[in-house]
Each structure stands twice: as C-alpha cells, then as structure tokens.
Amino acid sequence: MTQTAIFTVTGMKCGGCENNVTEKLTALDGVVSAVADCKENHVSVEFDAEKIEIDDLEDVIIAAGFGVE
C-alpha cells in the first residue's frame, strides 16, 4: 500500500539541491516517486510502507546534507 509523506526540508537552495534529494530518495527500494521544491522547502515522497519506513526517508534527506523539521 502506498502512502505519501511531506517533509519540511531546510537547506535546499536551488534546482541542484532538489535533484540531489530526489535522486537519493528515488534510488531507495520502496520509493515510488519524490518531488522536491526548494522554494516551498518541502519534499513529497510516495512510498510503499511495507518496504520502507518514514524514518528511513528522513535519514536519506539528512545524509544528503539537508535538515528535516
């Protein structure tokens, strides 16, 4: 079953930041899609909750160099 999580992300300044976060999230098994928006400071992730947990998604965003509120 897919779910959507929206994270408030700090530190994204440009399209390159958006691409970085999106690529890292979509590389994860269980992530269907990810859309980052640096102007709105959020990332929307559609994922399979049976394959991956929200904490794992947050960890990837943080590992990419950004903050999650």
CYANA upper distance limits for C-alpha pairs under 8 A (distance plus 0.5 A):
  1 MET  CA     48 ASP  CA      6.12
  1 MET  CA     49 ALA  CA      6.89
  1 MET  CA     50 GLU  CA      7.52
  2 THR  CA     46 GLU  CA      6.99
  2 THR  CA     47 PHE  CA      5.72
  2 THR  CA     48 ASP  CA      4.86
  2 THR  CA     49 ALA  CA      6.65
  3 GLN  CA     46 GLU  CA      6.09
  3 GLN  CA     47 PHE  CA      5.98
  3 GLN  CA     48 ASP  CA      6.82
  3 GLN  CA     49 ALA  CA      7.04
  4 THR  CA     44 SER  CA      7.32
  4 THR  CA     45 VAL  CA      5.97
  4 THR  CA     46 GLU  CA      4.83
  4 THR  CA     47 PHE  CA      6.83
  5 ALA  CA     44 SER  CA      6.26
  5 ALA  CA     45 VAL  CA      5.78
  5 ALA  CA     46 GLU  CA      7.05
  5 ALA  CA     54 ILE  CA      8.09
  6 ILE  CA     42 HIS  CA      7.14
  6 ILE  CA     43 VAL  CA      6.11
  6 ILE  CA     44 SER  CA      4.87
  6 ILE  CA     45 VAL  CA      6.84
  7 PHE  CA     42 HIS  CA      5.89
  7 PHE  CA     43 VAL  CA      5.69
  7 PHE  CA     44 SER  CA      6.93
  7 PHE  CA     68 VAL  CA      7.12
  7 PHE  CA     69 GLU  CA      7.66
  8 THR  CA     41 ASN  CA      6.22
  8 THR  CA     42 HIS  CA      4.94
  8 THR  CA     43 VAL  CA      7.10
  8 THR  CA     68 VAL  CA      6.29
  8 THR  CA     69 GLU  CA      5.91
  9 VAL  CA     41 ASN  CA      5.72
  9 VAL  CA     42 HIS  CA      5.69
  9 VAL  CA     43 VAL  CA      7.23
  9 VAL  CA     66 PHE  CA      7.07
  9 VAL  CA     67 GLY  CA      5.95
  9 VAL  CA     68 VAL  CA      5.18
  9 VAL  CA     69 GLU  CA      6.83
 10 THR  CA     41 ASN  CA      6.69
 10 THR  CA     66 PHE  CA      6.31
 10 THR  CA     67 GLY  CA      5.31
 10 THR  CA     68 VAL  CA      6.77
 10 THR  CA     69 GLU  CA      7.99
 11 GLY  CA     65 GLY  CA      8.32
 11 GLY  CA     66 PHE  CA      5.80
 11 GLY  CA     67 GLY  CA      6.97
 12 MET  CA     17 CYS  CA      5.80
 12 MET  CA     18 GLU  CA      7.25
 12 MET  CA     38 CYS  CA      5.64
 12 MET  CA     41 ASN  CA      7.34
 12 MET  CA     66 PHE  CA      7.39
 13 LYS  CA     17 CYS  CA      6.81
 13 LYS  CA     38 CYS  CA      6.29
 13 LYS  CA     39 LYS  CA      8.26
 14 CYS  CA     18 GLU  CA      7.04
 14 CYS  CA     38 CYS  CA      6.66
 15 GLY  CA     19 ASN  CA      6.63
 15 GLY  CA     38 CYS  CA      7.76
 16 GLY  CA     20 ASN  CA      6.59
 17 CYS  CA     21 VAL  CA      6.84
 17 CYS  CA     38 CYS  CA      8.02
 18 GLU  CA     22 THR  CA      6.59
 18 GLU  CA     35 VAL  CA      8.30
 18 GLU  CA     36 ALA  CA      5.54
 18 GLU  CA     37 ASP  CA      6.80
 18 GLU  CA     38 CYS  CA      6.86
 19 ASN  CA     23 GLU  CA      6.40
 19 ASN  CA     36 ALA  CA      8.01
 20 ASN  CA     24 LYS  CA      6.77
 20 ASN  CA     64 ALA  CA      7.75
 21 VAL  CA     25 LEU  CA      6.67
 21 VAL  CA     36 ALA  CA      7.46
 21 VAL  CA     61 ILE  CA      6.75
 21 VAL  CA     64 ALA  CA      7.05
 22 THR  CA     26 THR  CA      6.53
 22 THR  CA     34 ALA  CA      5.98
 22 THR  CA     35 VAL  CA      6.67
 22 THR  CA     36 ALA  CA      6.76
 23 GLU  CA     27 ALA  CA      6.64
 24 LYS  CA     28 LEU  CA      7.60
 24 LYS  CA     60 VAL  CA      7.42
 24 LYS  CA     61 ILE  CA      8.35
 24 LYS  CA     64 ALA  CA      8.08
 25 LEU  CA     31 VAL  CA      7.27
 25 LEU  CA     33 SER  CA      8.49
 25 LEU  CA     34 ALA  CA      7.05
 25 LEU  CA     57 LEU  CA      7.42
 25 LEU  CA     60 VAL  CA      7.26
 25 LEU  CA     61 ILE  CA      8.10
 26 THR  CA     31 VAL  CA      6.04
 26 THR  CA     32 VAL  CA      7.34
 26 THR  CA     33 SER  CA      6.50
 26 THR  CA     34 ALA  CA      6.74
 27 ALA  CA     31 VAL  CA      7.97
 29 ASP  CA     51 LYS  CA      7.50
 29 ASP  CA     52 ILE  CA      7.84
 30 GLY  CA     47 PHE  CA      6.05
 30 GLY  CA     48 ASP  CA      5.49
 30 GLY  CA     49 ALA  CA      7.98
 30 GLY  CA     50 GLU  CA      8.35
 30 GLY  CA     51 LYS  CA      5.60
 30 GLY  CA     52 ILE  CA      6.19
 31 VAL  CA     45 VAL  CA      7.71
 31 VAL  CA     46 GLU  CA      6.64
 31 VAL  CA     47 PHE  CA      4.75
 31 VAL  CA     48 ASP  CA      6.81
 31 VAL  CA     52 ILE  CA      8.13
 32 VAL  CA     45 VAL  CA      8.12
 32 VAL  CA     46 GLU  CA      5.87
 32 VAL  CA     47 PHE  CA      5.66
 32 VAL  CA     48 ASP  CA      7.71
 33 SER  CA     45 VAL  CA      6.30
 33 SER  CA     46 GLU  CA      5.68
 33 SER  CA     47 PHE  CA      7.51
 34 ALA  CA     43 VAL  CA      7.41
 34 ALA  CA     44 SER  CA      6.12
 34 ALA  CA     45 VAL  CA      4.87
 34 ALA  CA     46 GLU  CA      6.82
 35 VAL  CA     43 VAL  CA      6.10
 35 VAL  CA     44 SER  CA      5.73
 35 VAL  CA     45 VAL  CA      7.04
 36 ALA  CA     41 ASN  CA      8.32
 36 ALA  CA     42 HIS  CA      6.53
 36 ALA  CA     43 VAL  CA      4.76
 36 ALA  CA     44 SER  CA      6.94
 37 ASP  CA     41 ASN  CA      6.31
 37 ASP  CA     42 HIS  CA      6.04
 37 ASP  CA     43 VAL  CA      6.73
 38 CYS  CA     42 HIS  CA      7.22
 47 PHE  CA     52 ILE  CA      7.76
 48 ASP  CA     52 ILE  CA      6.84
 49 ALA  CA     53 GLU  CA      6.43
 52 ILE  CA     56 ASP  CA      7.19
 52 ILE  CA     57 LEU  CA      8.32
 53 GLU  CA     57 LEU  CA      7.28
 54 ILE  CA     58 GLU  CA      6.86
 55 ASP  CA     59 ASP  CA      6.65
 56 ASP  CA     60 VAL  CA      6.90
 57 LEU  CA     61 ILE  CA      6.99
 58 GLU  CA     62 ILE  CA      6.74
 58 GLU  CA     68 VAL  CA      7.25
 59 ASP  CA     63 ALA  CA      6.49
 60 VAL  CA     64 ALA  CA      6.66
 61 ILE  CA     65 GLY  CA      7.37
 61 ILE  CA     66 PHE  CA      6.41
 61 ILE  CA     67 GLY  CA      7.67
 61 ILE  CA     68 VAL  CA      7.80
 62 ILE  CA     66 PHE  CA      5.42
 62 ILE  CA     67 GLY  CA      6.09
 62 ILE  CA     68 VAL  CA      7.35
